[in-house]
Amino acid sequence: MAVAKQFLGTSLSEKSQFINSFKVVLVDQKLGQFSSSHPTQVKPAERRSLQIRKARRTSTGSSPVAAISEKNLVKVVPEKAVQFKVRAVVTVRNKHKEDLKESIVKQLDALTDKLGRNVVLELVSTEIDPNTKAPKKSKQAVLKDWSKKSNLKTERVNYTAEFVVDSNFGVPGAITVANKHQQEFFLESMTIEGFACGPVHFSCNSWVQSNKHHPGKRVFFSNQPYLPGETPAGLKALREKELRDLRGDDKGVRKLSDRVYDFDVYNDLGNPDRGIEFARPSLGGDKIPYPRRCRTGRVPTDTDLNAESRVEKPLPMYVPRDEQFEESKQDAFSTGRLKGALHNLLPLLMANISAKNHDFKGFLDIDSLYTEGLLLKLGVQDEFLNKLPLPKAVNKFRDGDILKYGIPKILTKDKFAWLRDDEFARQAIAGVNPVGIERLQAFPPVSKLDPEIYGPLDSALKEEHILGNLNGMTVQEALEANKLYIVDHHDAYLPFIDRINALDGRKAYATRTIFFLSDLGTLKPIAIELSLPATGPSSRSKRVVTPPVDATTNWIWQLAKAHVCSNDAGVHQLVNHWLRTHASVEPFILAAHRQMSAMHPIFKLLDPHMRYTMEINALARQALINADGVIESCFTPGRYCMDISAAAYKNFWRFDLEGLPADLIRRGMAVPDPTQPHGVKLVMEDYPYAADGLMIWAAIESWVRKYVNHYYPDPSLVCNDRELQAWYAESINVGHADLRNADWWPTLATPEDLSSILTTLIWLASAQHAALNFGQYPYGGYVPNRPPLMRRLIPNENDPEYAVFWADPQKYFLSALPSLLQATKYMAVVDTLSTHSADEEYLGERNHPSTWTGDAEVIEAFYEFSAEIGRIEKEIEERNADARLRNRCGAGVIPYELLAPTSGPGVTCRGVPNSVSI
């Protein structure tokens, strides 16, 4: 069928040979008879004009065909297939750095390549050979000049290969690659030139392992997307085999070079072999529901057979090879980790660090971390440092800024902004955790905990606590006017307060904060409730703190706000950030790789939004959320941090309410409004996170809807797409197995259902994660603004500590904050987590933007989406310059840029990457 197309793709000399090998068969439609002659024997009167046009791809996914139109149909029938050559340009990405072993192996590969141990490629057609009943294949070809180009220092190296194919080959749909070298290489892309259909692109972006370690061939499909039912006959077997290989067999320990995606529970956070204090419960299962993570297959611990053995830094954790950080990302992350290690290790090595100087003595001590750096702050002189057994990398960075902290953004416009109530309130809607605030719909607030377990749960908040701050309104009037708001961490913390407060150096309340919305659109805090579990019927387990009236109440108010911020920092990190973006998305990524082919259009859509997530989650299990890891060390709940996260998953998390409009409605921050592009109207107009987020949500939703409708014009196509249905079913039934029976899971039966599910996933991976992540250092890098940990409760007048507080309230306040070591450890980590790497891909960007799919209409729609994201960025800039929007513009006010789509590298407090990549 593709003979005419192949003919058009050949050179003039080849065409003459090609013509002579055919005879023309004329079909007379009136007489139904056949006649034949060679082209040179056709008389002028009998000559038929041959009009060759490109046929539209049919619903069965067949290749382009040559259609010949005229009164009499003309068929070109080959007497014998001829062969012709096509060329491949293969782009391989070099490593920037190689260790000695890699360099030696690279030279060995260059040598053996000359001897025939090379990289072998083979084209696979979309068509079946009628004789062999197998896909049509080209002759094998090798990458040329590997040995000559092996020493090139460029980032990318282009190699060529030449294939010989038959004239009836059809269109290439796949390429197999066999790596006969000793070492893996990163295959970025391949382009085949010489076919009549034009260049055929293959976006690979994958490590190709040596046959020595992974026998067999890798398969890469062209950029032409196919639904499973449209898969060309020549690609069906390869499509199914590739998915089987990615699913693996659920056996054995995974090697770092494997490409196997599978599920497991979080049973590797503790290390019981190290001691009982390092044992942690397994998360995931009927006892403690939790999302699933990537299976590694490591052997169990000696102490607990249900706990998986640990892999500690600097040894790498397993994730499938293509999920690992690329080199530039790894360099940025390693630099940050080195910085964190130095900030943590150097104080521990100092003999003069003793209990008496663990606390900050004054606010100038904190300021000196940004001006002098940690070494001078600790009194470390060069002669002392030179005696320490530190690695060379430390000395390399010692004279630079790596041991200084960058000035957090909260200090750049107004050094004392953090002390003000209006800034405390503004950060609830424009800070790093703007998703916790709710419109207060009943007063006093009501707990959802079980009173039989937790005792009386009545709020201590009374009308008299807030009446004086309602601008003359009654409480009911303020509620009805949408003037009252709350940040409520009571139910998240109260079940754990006794256990937290029993830990050494940890003290917490379960807090509620009431805010009043002024006529100017700004919030002010008007009451803070601090709750402890009731110890008896008449125990004073709750207290309410209101705005200060004198010096003493001012310090009590500052301590109360610090406890609120500590609560908020914990919920932000453990629930809103880690659980709702990192952990809850990973099962959908695992299932996508296991159930949807790389040629599936929905996989192509999701691909940039899955980048690096599994790797950063594995690193989190290794060093952040593990027993005695950074989160336990630096946050008030300590060893109970992940218990709080798991409780939120069980009692709060719902996928159907994770989209931005649904979440805003759930929190009472918006009401349905079908006239708006995103379907809601905000009840608080100047809510920067929501206002900017809704623009991005609407853009994502529009792009996804166009994409989905292009491939699924009919609901039956969604229902009958076995890969799509298997992906969604496995995401729920295996990835979120503990909640699989919940009645709130969205159905997947129509294009509208699919668009909604995909929009939510892309929102969570991109904008939602960015809003919750990249402000961590800009706001939390100054610990008094947002202490992650508190070490003292607020004393009552009859407490022995009250005299200490009264005598020196500043010293008491600083002693309640994290210690020097805790603070610097936390600052170093959130500095790394807030950093954009140089290879970041932002929303509206894609690797190979014009060739990631072979569908021209989709490429055009994607460029429209990119343009809309650019327009949104300009709109955000205009909003940040609008003096009427006082929550993002004003004297000393930090502009809200966390949802501004683009950013340069580093800590910028802006930028929306495509994926959860840090």
C-alpha positions in Angstrom: 0.0 0.0 0.0 2.9 2.3 0.6 4.6 1.8 -2.7 3.9 5.2 -4.1 5.0 6.9 -0.9 8.2 4.9 -0.9 8.7 5.9 -4.5 8.3 9.6 -3.6 11.0 9.3 -0.9 13.8 8.0 -3.2 16.4 9.8 -5.2 16.1 10.4 -8.9 18.5 7.6 -9.8 16.8 5.3 -7.5 13.4 6.3 -9.0 14.4 5.3 -12.5 15.5 1.8 -11.3 12.3 1.7 -9.2 10.0 2.4 -12.2 11.7 -0.2 -14.4 11.0 -2.9 -11.8 7.2 -2.4 -12.0 4.5 -2.9 -14.5 1.3 -0.8 -14.5 -2.0 -2.6 -14.2 -5.0 -0.7 -15.5 -8.4 -1.6 -14.1 -11.3 -0.6 -16.4 -14.1 0.0 -14.1 -16.8 -0.3 -16.8 -15.5 -3.6 -18.3 -14.0 -5.0 -15.0 -11.0 -6.2 -17.1 -7.3 -5.9 -16.4 -4.6 -4.9 -19.0 -1.0 -4.3 -18.4 2.0 -2.7 -20.1 5.3 -1.2 -19.2 5.2 2.5 -18.6 7.1 3.3 -21.8 4.5 1.4 -23.8 1.5 3.4 -22.7 0.1 5.3 -25.7 -0.8 8.9 -25.3 -4.5 8.3 -26.0 -4.5 5.6 -23.3 -2.4 7.5 -20.8 -4.1 8.0 -17.4 -3.0 10.8 -15.2 -1.8 9.5 -11.8 -2.8 11.7 -8.9 -1.1 10.6 -5.7 -2.4 12.1 -2.5 -1.7 11.5 1.1 -4.4 9.4 2.7 -5.7 10.2 6.1 -4.7 7.8 8.9 -7.6 5.4 9.5 -9.1 4.6 12.9 -7.2 1.3 12.8 -3.9 3.1 12.9 -2.7 1.9 9.5 0.2 3.7 7.8 -0.2 6.4 5.2 -1.2 4.9 1.8 -1.0 6.0 -1.7 -4.4 6.7 -3.2 -4.8 6.9 -7.0 -7.8 8.6 -8.4 -9.1 8.7 -12.0 -12.1 7.3 -13.9 -10.2 4.1 -14.2 -8.3 2.9 -11.1 -4.6 2.4 -11.6 -2.8 -0.1 -9.4 1.0 -0.1 -9.2 2.0 -3.7 -8.5 5.7 -4.5 -7.9 7.1 -7.4 -9.8 9.7 -7.7 -7.1 10.4 -5.6 -4.0 13.6 -3.5 -4.3 15.8 -2.3 -1.4 16.8 1.2 -0.6 18.7 2.9 2.2 17.5 5.1 5.0 19.5 7.0 7.5 19.3 7.4 11.3 20.6 10.2 13.3 21.1 9.0 16.9 21.7 11.5 19.7 23.5 10.2 22.8 24.1 12.4 25.9 27.5 12.3 27.4 28.3 12.3 31.1 30.0 15.4 32.3 32.0 13.6 34.9 33.4 10.1 34.9 35.2 8.2 37.5 38.4 6.2 36.7 36.5 2.9 36.2 34.0 4.6 33.8 36.8 6.2 31.8 38.7 2.9 31.4 35.5 1.1 30.3 34.7 3.8 27.9 38.1 3.5 26.2 37.7 -0.3 26.2 34.3 0.1 24.5 35.8 2.4 21.9 38.4 -0.3 21.1 36.0 -3.2 21.0 33.6 -1.2 18.9 36.2 -1.4 16.1 36.2 -5.2 16.5 32.5 -5.5 16.0 31.1 -5.3 19.6 29.0 -2.3 18.9 25.6 -0.8 19.2 23.2 -2.6 16.8 19.9 -1.1 15.7 17.0 -2.6 13.7 13.9 -0.9 12.3 10.5 -2.5 12.9 7.6 -1.7 10.6 4.0 -1.1 11.6 3.1 -3.8 9.2 3.2 -7.6 9.3 5.1 -9.6 6.7 2.4 -11.9 5.1 5.0 -14.6 4.6 6.5 -14.8 8.1 3.5 -13.5 10.0 6.0 -11.4 12.0 6.6 -7.6 11.8 8.7 -6.5 8.8 12.2 -5.6 9.8 15.1 -3.8 8.3 18.6 -5.3 8.1 20.6 -4.6 11.2 22.7 -1.5 11.3 25.5 -0.3 13.7 26.2 3.1 15.0 29.0 4.6 13.0 32.2 6.2 14.4 31.6 5.3 18.1 35.3 4.9 18.6 36.2 8.1 16.8 33.7 10.2 18.8 34.1 8.5 22.2 36.4 11.3 23.5 34.2 14.2 22.4 33.5 16.5 25.4 30.3 17.9 24.1 27.1 17.4 26.0 25.5 15.6 23.1 27.0 13.4 20.4 25.2 12.6 17.1 25.9 9.3 15.6 24.5 7.9 12.3 23.4 4.5 11.2 22.3 3.3 7.7 19.4 0.8 7.3 18.6 -1.2 4.2 14.8 -1.8 3.9 12.6 -3.3 1.3 10.4 -1.0 -0.8 7.3 -2.6 0.7 8.6 -2.1 4.3 5.9 0.4 5.2 6.4 3.0 8.0 8.8 2.4 10.8 7.0 2.2 14.2 9.8 1.0 16.5 13.6 0.5 16.7 15.3 -2.2 18.7 18.7 -1.4 20.2 21.3 -3.9 21.4 24.2 -2.5 23.4 27.1 -4.8 23.0 29.5 -2.5 24.9 30.5 -2.9 28.5 28.9 0.4 29.7 25.4 1.9 29.6 24.7 5.0 27.5 21.9 7.6 27.6 19.9 7.5 24.4 18.2 10.9 24.0 16.5 10.6 20.6 16.6 9.1 17.1 15.4 10.5 13.8 15.0 8.3 10.7 15.3 10.1 7.3 14.6 8.7 3.9 11.0 7.5 4.0 8.3 9.1 1.9 6.3 10.0 5.0 9.1 12.4 6.1 11.3 12.2 9.1 10.2 9.7 11.8 11.1 10.8 15.3 11.8 8.7 18.4 12.0 10.5 21.7 13.9 8.0 23.9 15.4 9.7 27.0 16.5 6.4 28.4 19.6 4.5 29.6 20.4 1.5 27.4 22.1 -1.1 29.5 24.9 -3.4 28.2 23.8 -6.8 27.0 26.3 -8.2 29.4 24.1 -7.2 32.3 20.7 -7.1 30.6 20.5 -9.5 27.7 18.0 -8.8 25.0 17.1 -5.7 23.0 15.6 -2.5 24.1 12.6 -1.3 22.1 11.8 2.4 21.4 8.5 3.4 19.7 8.1 6.3 17.3 6.4 9.5 18.5 3.2 8.5 16.8 0.6 7.8 19.6 -1.8 4.9 19.4 -4.6 3.8 21.6 -4.3 0.1 22.4 -7.1 -0.8 19.9 -5.4 1.2 17.2 -2.0 -0.4 17.6 -0.6 -1.4 14.1 -0.3 -5.1 13.7 3.5 -4.9 13.5 3.8 -3.2 16.9 1.2 -5.2 19.0 3.6 -7.9 20.3 6.3 -5.4 21.1 3.9 -3.1 23.0 2.7 -6.0 25.2 6.3 -7.4 25.8 7.6 -3.9 26.8 4.9 -3.6 29.4 5.5 -7.1 30.8 9.2 -6.2 31.1 8.4 -3.0 33.0 6.1 -4.9 35.4 8.7 -7.5 36.3 8.0 -10.6 38.3 7.7 -9.2 41.9 10.8 -11.3 42.9 14.3 -10.6 44.0 16.3 -7.6 44.9 16.3 -4.8 42.4 19.6 -3.8 40.8 20.2 -0.1 40.1 20.2 -0.8 36.4 16.8 -2.4 36.4 13.7 -0.9 34.8 11.1 -2.5 36.9 8.1 -0.7 38.5 6.3 -2.4 41.4 4.5 -1.5 44.6 5.4 -2.0 48.3 4.4 -0.6 51.6 6.5 1.9 53.6 8.3 -0.7 55.7 11.8 0.8 55.4 11.5 3.9 57.5 12.8 2.3 60.6 16.0 0.4 61.5 15.1 -2.0 64.3 18.5 -3.6 64.0 20.1 -0.4 65.2 17.9 -0.4 68.4 14.3 -0.4 69.5 14.3 3.4 69.5 14.8 3.3 65.7 12.0 0.9 65.0 9.0 2.4 63.2 5.6 0.9 62.2 5.0 -0.1 58.6 2.8 2.4 56.8 0.3 0.8 54.4 -2.1 -2.0 55.2 -5.3 -2.3 57.2 -3.6 -1.3 60.5 -2.1 2.0 59.2 -3.4 3.0 55.8 -1.0 4.7 53.5 -0.2 5.0 49.8 2.3 2.6 48.3 5.8 3.3 47.2 8.2 1.7 44.7 9.3 -1.8 45.6 13.1 -2.4 46.0 13.0 -6.1 47.1 15.7 -5.6 49.8 16.0 -8.4 52.3 14.2 -7.9 55.7 16.0 -6.8 58.9 17.3 -9.4 61.3 15.1 -8.0 64.1 11.8 -7.7 62.3 11.0 -9.8 59.2 8.3 -7.4 58.2 10.7 -4.5 58.0 12.9 -4.0 55.0 16.6 -3.5 55.5 17.9 0.0 55.1 20.3 1.6 52.6 22.0 4.5 54.2 23.6 7.6 52.6 25.7 7.8 50.4 24.7 4.5 48.9 21.9 4.9 46.4 18.3 3.7 46.8 16.7 1.7 44.0 14.4 3.4 41.6 14.0 2.3 38.0 17.1 3.5 36.1 15.3 6.1 34.0 13.8 7.7 37.1 17.1 8.6 38.6 18.3 12.2 38.6 20.1 13.3 35.5 23.6 14.5 36.0 22.9 18.3 36.3 20.1 17.6 38.8 22.3 15.2 40.7 25.1 17.8 40.9 22.7 20.4 42.3 21.2 18.0 44.8 24.6 16.7 45.9 25.9 20.2 46.5 22.9 21.0 48.6 23.3 17.7 50.5 27.0 18.5 51.1 26.1 21.9 52.4 23.6 20.3 54.7 26.1 17.7 55.9 28.7 20.4 56.7 26.2 22.5 58.6 25.2 19.4 60.6 28.6 17.7 61.1 30.9 20.6 61.8 29.1 21.6 65.0 29.1 18.0 66.2 32.9 17.8 65.6 33.5 20.9 67.7 34.8 20.1 71.2 33.7 23.5 72.5 30.0 22.9 71.6 28.4 22.1 74.9 24.9 22.2 76.3 25.3 25.8 77.5 25.7 27.3 74.1 23.1 25.3 72.1 20.6 28.1 72.3 20.6 31.4 70.4 21.5 34.1 72.9 19.8 36.9 70.9 18.4 37.7 67.5 21.8 38.9 66.4 23.0 35.3 66.8 20.5 34.3 64.1 21.4 37.2 61.9 25.1 36.2 62.0 24.3 33.0 60.2 23.6 35.0 57.1 26.5 37.5 57.4 29.3 35.5 59.1 28.3 32.0 58.3 28.2 28.9 60.5 32.0 28.5 61.1 32.5 32.0 62.6 29.3 31.7 64.5 30.7 28.6 66.2 34.1 30.3 66.7 35.8 27.9 64.3 39.2 29.3 63.1 41.1 28.1 60.1 43.8 26.5 62.1 41.2 24.4 63.9 39.4 23.5 60.7 42.6 22.4 59.0 43.1 19.8 61.8 39.7 18.2 61.2 39.6 15.0 59.0 37.3 16.6 56.4 37.0 15.5 52.8 38.6 17.5 50.0 35.2 18.7 48.8 34.8 20.6 52.1 38.1 22.4 51.7 37.1 23.2 48.1 34.0 25.1 49.3 35.3 26.4 52.6 36.3 29.7 51.2 33.1 30.3 49.3 29.6 30.8 50.4 28.6 27.2 51.0 28.9 27.6 54.8 26.9 30.8 54.8 23.1 30.9 54.6 21.4 33.0 52.0 19.2 35.8 53.4 15.6 34.5 53.4 13.1 36.5 51.4 11.1 37.2 54.6 13.9 39.5 55.7 14.6 41.3 52.4 11.9 43.9 52.4 11.2 44.3 56.1 13.5 42.7 58.6 10.8 42.9 61.3 7.8 41.9 59.3 7.6 38.5 60.9 6.7 40.1 64.2 3.6 41.9 62.9 0.2 40.3 63.2 -0.8 41.3 59.6 2.2 39.4 58.2 1.4 36.4 60.4 -2.1 36.5 58.9 -1.0 37.2 55.3 1.2 34.1 55.3 -1.9 32.0 55.9 -3.1 33.0 52.4 0.1 33.9 50.6 2.9 32.0 52.4 4.3 28.5 52.1 1.2 26.8 53.4 -1.8 28.6 52.0 -4.1 25.5 51.9 -5.0 25.2 55.5 -7.2 28.3 56.0 -11.0 27.8 56.1 -13.9 30.1 56.2 -15.4 29.7 59.7 -19.0 28.5 59.3 -19.9 27.9 62.9 -18.8 29.4 66.2 -17.3 28.0 68.4 -15.5 25.5 66.1 -16.3 21.9 66.4 -14.0 18.9 66.6 -14.6 15.7 64.6 -12.6 13.6 67.0 -14.3 10.9 69.2 -15.0 12.3 72.7 -15.1 8.8 74.1 -11.4 8.5 73.2 -10.1 12.0 73.6 -12.4 13.3 76.3 -14.5 16.6 76.2 -13.7 18.4 73.0 -15.7 21.6 73.5 -13.8 24.6 72.3 -12.6 27.1 74.9 -13.3 30.0 72.4 -16.2 32.2 73.6 -17.8 35.2 71.9 -16.3 37.5 74.4 -12.8 36.5 73.1 -13.5 38.0 69.7 -16.4 40.5 69.9 -14.0 43.4 70.5 -12.3 42.8 67.1 -15.3 42.5 64.8 -15.8 46.1 63.9 -19.1 46.4 65.8 -20.5 43.2 64.3 -22.0 40.3 66.3 -20.4 36.9 65.8 -23.4 35.7 63.7 -23.2 38.8 61.5 -19.5 38.3 60.9 -20.1 34.7 60.0 -22.9 35.5 57.6 -20.7 38.3 56.0 -17.8 35.8 55.4 -15.6 37.8 57.7 -14.3 35.0 60.0 -11.7 32.5 59.0 -9.8 29.7 60.9 -6.5 27.8 60.7 -7.5 24.7 62.6 -4.8 22.1 63.6 -6.7 20.9 66.6 -7.8 17.5 65.3 -4.5 16.8 63.5 -2.4 17.2 66.7 -4.6 16.4 69.7 -4.4 12.6 69.4 -0.6 12.9 69.6 0.0 15.7 72.0 0.7 13.5 75.1 3.2 11.4 73.2 4.9 14.5 71.7 5.2 16.3 75.0 6.7 13.2 76.6 9.7 13.5 74.2 12.8 15.2 75.4 12.9 18.8 74.3 9.5 18.8 72.5 6.5 20.7 73.5 3.3 21.3 71.5 -0.4 22.4 71.7 -3.2 21.6 69.3 -4.0 25.0 68.0 -6.8 27.0 66.4 -6.4 30.5 65.1 -9.3 32.8 64.3 -8.9 35.6 61.8 -11.1 38.6 60.9 -11.3 39.9 57.3 -11.1 43.7 57.2 -12.8 45.9 54.7 -9.4 46.3 53.0 -9.2 42.6 52.3 -6.5 41.9 54.8 -6.7 39.4 57.7 -5.9 40.0 61.3 -5.6 37.3 64.0 -8.1 37.9 66.8 -7.8 34.7 69.0 -5.6 31.7 69.4 -6.8 28.5 71.2 -4.1 26.3 72.7 -5.3 22.8 73.7 -3.8 20.0 75.7 -5.5 16.6 76.3 -7.7 16.7 79.4 -6.1 15.0 82.4 -9.3 15.1 84.4 -12.9 16.5 84.5 -11.8 19.8 85.9 -8.3 20.1 84.4 -7.3 23.3 82.6 -6.4 21.7 79.3 -7.3 24.7 77.0 -6.5 28.3 77.0 -7.3 31.2 74.7 -4.8 33.9 74.0 -6.0 37.2 72.5 -4.0 40.2 71.0 -1.8 41.9 73.5 -2.6 44.9 75.7 0.8 45.3 77.4 4.4 44.1 77.3 3.8 40.9 79.1 0.8 39.8 77.0 2.8 40.8 73.9 5.4 38.1 74.7 2.7 35.6 75.5 1.0 36.5 72.2 4.4 36.0 70.3 4.8 32.6 71.9 1.3 31.6 71.0 1.9 32.6 67.4 5.1 30.6 67.4 3.2 27.5 68.5 0.7 28.1 65.8 3.5 28.3 63.2 5.1 25.2 64.6 1.8 23.3 64.2 1.4 24.7 60.8 4.9 23.8 59.7 4.3 20.2 60.8 0.9 19.9 59.0 2.4 21.6 55.9 5.4 19.3 55.7 3.8 16.0 56.7 0.3 16.3 55.2 -0.1 19.0 52.6 3.4 18.8 51.1 4.6 15.2 51.6 1.4 13.2 51.6 -0.8 15.2 49.2 1.8 15.8 46.5 4.7 13.4 46.9 3.3 10.2 48.4 -0.2 10.3 46.9 1.0 10.8 43.3 3.6 8.0 43.3 1.1 5.2 42.9 -0.3 6.8 39.7 3.2 7.1 38.3 4.0 3.4 39.1 0.8 2.3 37.5 1.3 4.5 34.4 4.6 2.8 33.7 3.2 -0.7 34.4 0.0 -0.4 32.5 0.3 2.2 29.7 2.6 1.9 26.8 5.0 4.7 26.0 3.0 5.1 22.7 -0.3 5.6 24.6 -1.4 9.2 24.2 -2.2 9.6 27.9 1.2 8.3 28.9 2.7 10.9 26.6 0.6 13.6 28.2 1.6 12.6 31.8 5.3 11.9 31.0 6.8 15.3 31.9 4.7 15.4 35.1 6.2 12.2 36.4 9.9 13.2 36.1 12.1 12.6 39.1 9.3 12.0 41.5 10.2 8.5 42.4 13.8 9.4 42.9 13.1 12.3 45.3 10.6 10.1 47.2 13.2 7.4 47.6 15.7 10.0 48.9 13.1 11.2 51.3 12.7 7.6 52.7 16.4 7.4 53.0 17.1 10.7 54.8 14.1 12.9 55.5 11.1 10.9 56.7 13.0 8.0 58.2 13.6 7.2 61.8 16.0 9.9 63.2 15.9 11.7 59.8 15.7 15.4 59.2 11.9 15.6 59.7 11.9 13.8 63.0 14.9 15.8 64.2 13.6 19.2 63.2 9.9 19.1 63.7 8.0 19.1 66.9 6.2 15.7 66.6 9.6 13.9 66.4 9.2 10.1 66.0 5.4 10.6 65.6 5.7 12.7 62.4 4.7 9.9 60.0 1.9 8.9 62.3 0.4 12.3 61.8 0.8 11.9 58.1 -0.8 8.5 58.1 -3.8 9.7 60.2 -4.4 12.5 57.7 -4.4 10.0 54.9 -7.0 7.8 56.7 -9.3 10.6 57.9 -8.8 13.5 55.5 -7.3 12.6 52.1 -9.8 12.3 49.2 -8.7 12.2 45.6 -12.0 13.7 44.4 -11.3 16.8 46.5 -7.7 17.3 45.6 -8.3 19.5 42.6 -8.1 23.2 43.4 -11.8 24.2 42.8 -13.1 21.3 44.9 -10.6 22.0 47.7 -11.5 25.6 47.8 -15.2 24.7 48.1 -14.5 22.1 50.7 -12.7 24.8 52.8 -15.5 27.3 52.3 -13.1 29.6 50.5 -15.1 29.6 47.2 -18.6 28.9 46.0 -19.6 27.2 42.7 -20.0 29.7 39.9 -20.6 28.2 36.4 -19.9 31.6 34.7 -16.2 31.4 35.7 -13.7 29.4 33.5 -12.7 27.4 36.6 -16.3 27.1 37.9 -15.9 28.9 41.2 -16.0 32.3 42.8 -13.6 33.2 45.7 -15.3 34.5 48.9 -12.0 36.3 49.7 -11.0 38.2 46.6 -7.4 38.9 47.5 -6.3 35.3 48.2 -3.1 35.2 46.2 -2.6 31.4 46.1 -6.2 30.7 45.1 -6.4 33.6 42.6 -3.2 32.7 40.7 -3.9 29.0 41.1 -7.3 29.2 39.5 -5.8 30.7 36.4 -3.3 27.9 36.1 -6.0 25.3 36.9 -8.2 26.6 34.1 -5.2 26.6 31.7 -4.3 23.0 32.6 -8.0 21.9 32.4 -8.5 23.5 28.9 -5.3 21.9 27.6 -6.2 18.5 29.0 -9.7 18.6 27.7 -8.6 19.4 24.2 -6.0 16.6 24.3 -8.5 14.0 25.7 -11.3 14.9 23.3 -8.8 14.6 20.4 -8.2 10.9 21.2 -11.5 10.0 22.8 -14.4 11.6 20.9 -16.7 9.0 22.2 -17.2 7.6 25.8 -16.9 4.0 24.4 -13.3 4.7 23.6 -12.6 5.5 27.2 -14.4 2.4 28.5 -12.8 0.1 26.0 -9.2 1.4 26.4 -7.8 -1.6 28.4 -4.5 0.1 29.2 -6.2 3.3 30.5 -8.6 1.3 32.6 -5.9 -0.9 33.9 -3.8 2.1 34.9 -6.6 3.8 36.9 -7.8 0.5 38.5 -4.2 -0.4 39.6 -3.6 3.2 40.9 -6.6 2.7 43.2 -6.7 -1.0 44.0 -3.0 -1.5 44.5 -1.4 2.0 44.8 -4.1 3.2 47.2 -5.2 -0.2 48.3 -6.2 0.8 51.8 -8.8 3.2 50.5 -9.9 1.3 47.4 -13.4 0.7 48.8 -14.1 4.4 49.4 -17.2 5.6 47.6 -15.6 8.9 46.6 -13.2 7.7 44.0 -14.2 9.3 40.6 -15.4 6.9 37.9 -13.6 6.6 34.6 -16.3 6.1 31.9 -16.3 9.3 29.8 -13.9 11.8 28.3 -15.0 14.3 31.0 -14.1 11.8 33.7 -10.7 11.3 32.2 -10.1 15.0 31.8 -11.0 15.7 35.4 -8.7 13.0 36.8 -5.7 14.0 34.6 -6.2 17.7 35.4 -6.1 16.9 39.1 -2.9 14.8 38.8 -1.1 17.4 36.7 -2.2 20.2 39.1 -0.9 18.3 42.1 2.4 17.5 40.4 3.1 21.0 39.1 1.4 24.0 40.6 0.2 22.6 43.9 3.7 21.2 44.7 5.4 24.4 43.7 3.1 26.5 45.9 3.9 24.3 48.9 7.6 23.7 48.2 9.6 26.6 46.9 8.8 29.0 49.7 10.2 26.8 52.4 13.5 28.6 52.7 12.3 32.1 51.8 9.8 31.9 54.7 11.2 29.2 57.0 14.9 30.0 56.6 14.4 32.6 59.3 13.4 30.3 62.1 11.6 32.8 64.4 9.2 33.5 61.5 8.2 29.9 61.2 9.8 27.6 63.8 9.4 24.0 62.8 9.9 22.9 66.4 9.0 24.3 69.9 10.7 23.2 73.1 8.7 25.0 75.8 5.0 25.6 76.6 3.7 29.0 77.6 3.8 29.3 81.4 0.8 30.2 83.5 1.3 32.6 86.3 1.4 29.8 88.9 4.0 27.8 87.0 7.6 27.7 88.3 8.8 28.7 84.8 6.7 31.9 84.8 9.4 33.7 86.9 12.0 32.7 84.3 9.8 34.1 81.6 9.0 37.3 83.5 12.7 37.9 84.2 13.9 37.7 80.6 11.1 37.1 78.1 13.4 37.3 75.0 15.6 34.6 76.4 12.6 32.5 77.2 11.2 33.0 73.7 14.5 32.0 72.1 14.9 29.0 74.3 11.5 27.8 73.2 12.6 27.9 69.5 14.8 25.2 68.0 18.4 25.0 69.2 21.3 26.2 67.1 22.0 22.7 65.8 18.3 22.0 65.1 17.8 25.4 63.4 20.9 25.1 61.1 20.1 21.5 60.2 16.6 22.5 59.2 17.8 25.6 57.4 20.3 23.6 55.3 17.6 21.1 54.3 14.9 23.5 53.3 17.5 25.5 51.4 18.1 22.4 49.3 14.5 21.6 48.9 13.7 25.2 47.8 16.3 25.1 45.0 15.6 24.9 41.3 18.1 22.9 39.3 19.5 24.1 36.0 17.7 21.4 34.0 14.2 22.1 35.4 11.3 21.9 33.0 8.6 24.3 33.8 4.8 24.2 33.1 4.3 24.9 29.4 7.7 23.5 28.5 8.6 20.1 27.2 11.7 18.3 26.1 11.6 18.3 22.2 8.5 20.5 22.2 7.8 20.0 18.5 8.5 16.3 18.2 7.3 14.7 21.5 4.2 13.5 19.7 3.7 12.8 16.0 0.2 14.5 16.1 0.4 18.0 14.5 -3.0 19.1 16.0 -1.8 18.2 19.5 1.5 20.0 19.0 -0.5 23.1 18.0 -2.7 22.8 21.1 0.3 22.4 23.3 1.8 25.7 22.0 -1.5 27.4 22.7 -1.2 26.1 26.3 2.3 27.4 26.5 1.2 30.8 25.3 -1.6 30.8 27.9 0.9 30.0 30.7 3.0 32.9 29.5 0.0 35.2 29.6 -0.7 34.0 33.2 2.8 34.9 34.2 2.3 38.5 33.0 -1.0 38.7 34.8 0.7 37.6 38.1 3.3 40.3 37.6 0.5 42.9 37.1 -1.3 41.7 40.2 1.9 42.0 42.3 2.1 45.6 41.2 -1.6 46.4 42.1 -1.6 48.4 45.3 -5.3 47.5 45.8 -4.2 43.9 46.5 -2.6 44.4 49.9 -1.8 40.8 50.5 0.8 40.8 47.7 1.7 44.5 47.2 2.6 47.2 49.7 5.5 48.6 51.8 7.5 45.7 53.0 5.1 43.1 51.5 6.6 40.2 49.6 5.0 39.8 46.2 3.3 36.4 45.7 5.4 34.7 43.0 5.2 31.0 44.1 2.8 30.3 41.2 4.7 32.5 38.7 5.5 29.7 36.1 9.1 30.3 35.2 12.3 30.7 37.3 16.0 30.7 37.0 18.1 28.1 39.0 18.6 28.5 42.7 16.3 29.6 45.6 14.0 32.1 43.9 10.6 31.7 45.6 8.9 31.3 42.2 8.6 28.8 39.4 6.3 25.9 38.6 8.1 22.8 37.5 6.2 20.2 35.6 6.7 17.6 38.2 7.4 16.8 41.9 11.1 16.9 41.3 12.5 18.1 44.6 
